[in-house]
């Protein structure tokens, strides 16, 4: 038995070009998933606290004002949000960044590829993994 509703992703990235690129790649998955975007950590936390909640958050590490690590910490400190899987997405493969993400309980850390086709492949693998990981009892955090 599969979950029939679309898979909901919240994508948080301060770079408009990266947001647009990611939206285009995610759009190739059609009705199987919906993507909401936020351009800052503060906006993401407001969206998360205002519901409906996504199935997974993709969070850029390097953002001004509030870094992805700070957003991740705020998510994991909030009892209403802490069970949402958070995938960190960055151009940084620095061991310290990766370790910090996992120390803060990120579900995964993806290093964004510089190649468009490899980025498409990363998104495809991400969508396949998370959609296939859902069970019929996957929480519907939409409040509906």
C-alpha positions as a printed NumPy array, in Angstrom:
array([[  0.   ,   0.   ,   0.   ],
       [  1.381,   3.393,  -1.023],
       [  0.746,   6.874,   0.267],
       [ -1.387,   8.482,  -2.425],
       [ -0.969,  12.167,  -1.66 ],
       [  1.874,  14.133,  -3.238],
       [  5.167,  14.206,  -1.417],
       [  5.67 ,  17.698,   0.068],
       [  9.109,  19.331,   0.022],
       [ 10.12 ,  22.672,   1.534],
       [ 13.197,  24.04 ,  -0.218],
       [ 15.095,  26.788,   1.608],
       [ 17.799,  28.671,  -0.303],
       [ 18.718,  32.35 ,  -0.406],
       [ 20.015,  32.188,  -3.989],
       [ 17.171,  32.948,  -6.464],
       [ 18.992,  31.212,  -9.331],
       [ 19.499,  28.044,  -7.257],
       [ 15.843,  28.113,  -6.178],
       [ 14.679,  28.447,  -9.767],
       [ 16.985,  25.672, -10.962],
       [ 15.85 ,  23.329,  -8.2  ],
       [ 12.185,  24.118,  -8.857],
       [ 12.657,  23.27 , -12.543],
       [ 14.28 ,  19.96 , -11.687],
       [ 11.639,  19.071,  -9.09 ],
       [  8.874,  20.039, -11.545],
       [  9.939,  17.12 , -13.741],
       [  8.387,  14.855, -11.116],
       [  4.961,  16.324, -11.836],
       [  2.083,  15.635,  -9.501],
       [  4.05 ,  13.124,  -7.434],
       [  5.439,  15.963,  -5.346],
       [  4.849,  19.56 ,  -4.448],
       [  7.629,  22.011,  -3.677],
       [  7.3  ,  25.139,  -1.575],
       [ 10.212,  27.532,  -1.354],
       [ 11.574,  30.031,   1.123],
       [ 14.445,  32.445,   0.524],
       [ 15.607,  32.749,   4.138],
       [ 15.801,  30.834,   7.369],
       [ 13.395,  33.204,   9.067],
       [ 10.84 ,  32.751,   6.276],
       [ 11.234,  28.969,   6.501],
       [ 10.573,  28.92 ,  10.24 ],
       [  7.469,  31.102,   9.788],
       [  6.214,  28.752,   7.057],
       [  6.893,  25.674,   9.17 ],
       [  5.178,  27.124,  12.231],
       [  2.205,  28.249,  10.142],
       [  1.627,  24.814,   8.543],
       [  0.953,  22.727,   6.55 ],
       [  4.17 ,  20.918,   7.264],
       [  6.311,  19.316,   4.567],
       [  7.402,  15.698,   4.475],
       [ 11.022,  16.815,   4.226],
       [ 12.965,  20.09 ,   4.31 ],
       [ 15.903,  20.735,   1.99 ],
       [ 18.006,  23.394,   3.64 ],
       [ 20.892,  25.393,   2.183],
       [ 23.818,  25.601,   4.591],
       [ 25.187,  29.01 ,   3.628],
       [ 22.583,  31.727,   4.038],
       [ 22.93 ,  35.254,   5.418],
       [ 21.335,  36.392,   8.687],
       [ 20.364,  32.862,   9.761],
       [ 22.535,  30.012,   8.5  ],
       [ 21.15 ,  26.632,   7.571],
       [ 22.732,  25.246,  10.736],
       [ 20.83 ,  27.79 ,  12.835],
       [ 17.577,  26.908,  11.06 ],
       [ 18.266,  23.2  ,  11.58 ],
       [ 18.886,  23.819,  15.289],
       [ 15.612,  25.783,  15.575],
       [ 13.699,  22.976,  13.837],
       [ 15.167,  20.319,  16.097],
       [ 14.526,  22.446,  19.208],
       [ 10.821,  22.812,  18.372],
       [  8.75 ,  19.817,  19.545],
       [  6.19 ,  20.441,  16.785],
       [  8.877,  20.322,  14.063],
       [ 11.638,  18.05 ,  15.31 ],
       [ 10.361,  14.903,  13.583],
       [ 10.515,  16.49 ,  10.118],
       [ 13.488,  15.099,   8.183],
       [ 15.952,  17.812,   7.171],
       [ 18.395,  17.345,   4.308],
       [ 21.241,  19.835,   4.193],
       [ 22.201,  20.949,   0.688],
       [ 25.471,  22.741,   0.107],
       [ 28.334,  23.287,  -2.273],
       [ 30.603,  22.665,   0.73 ],
       [ 32.009,  19.208,   1.311],
       [ 34.12 ,  20.394,   4.245],
       [ 34.232,  17.643,   6.88 ],
       [ 33.438,  20.196,   9.606],
       [ 30.228,  21.256,   7.841],
       [ 29.139,  17.663,   7.313],
       [ 29.912,  16.737,  10.921],
       [ 28.066,  19.791,  12.248],
       [ 24.976,  18.927,  10.205],
       [ 24.833,  15.413,  11.601],
       [ 25.602,  16.623,  15.128],
       [ 22.502,  18.823,  14.807],
       [ 20.508,  15.761,  13.66 ],
       [ 20.221,  16.39 ,   9.936],
       [ 18.791,  13.357,   8.151],
       [ 21.214,  13.706,   5.267],
       [ 23.841,  15.98 ,   3.739],
       [ 23.988,  16.437,  -0.026],
       [ 26.841,  18.216,  -1.773],
       [ 25.296,  20.097,  -4.682],
       [ 26.869,  19.1  ,  -7.983],
       [ 28.238,  21.782, -10.305],
       [ 27.024,  19.819, -13.328],
       [ 23.378,  20.377, -14.265],
       [ 22.884,  16.733, -15.286],
       [ 24.467,  15.453, -12.081],
       [ 22.244,  17.817, -10.084],
       [ 19.206,  16.425, -11.927],
       [ 20.424,  12.927, -11.026],
       [ 20.822,  13.986,  -7.368],
       [ 17.271,  15.338,  -7.249],
       [ 15.914,  12.203,  -8.932],
       [ 17.696,  10.014,  -6.381],
       [ 16.47 ,  12.228,  -3.529],
       [ 12.851,  12.055,  -4.7  ],
       [ 13.009,   8.296,  -5.262],
       [ 14.539,   7.646,  -1.851],
       [ 12.111,   9.786,   0.139],
       [  9.012,   8.736,  -1.794],
       [  9.908,   5.056,  -1.484],
       [ 10.701,   5.468,   2.217],
       [  7.188,   6.591,   3.026],
       [  4.894,   4.008,   4.5  ],
       [  1.087,   4.033,   4.555],
       [  1.317,   5.434,   8.083],
       [  3.687,   8.272,   7.054],
       [  2.478,  11.266,   9.034],
       [  0.285,  13.728,   7.203],
       [  1.43 ,  16.929,   8.793],
       [ -0.929,  19.085,   6.747],
       [ -3.4  ,  19.45 ,   9.558],
       [ -6.154,  18.156,   7.261]])
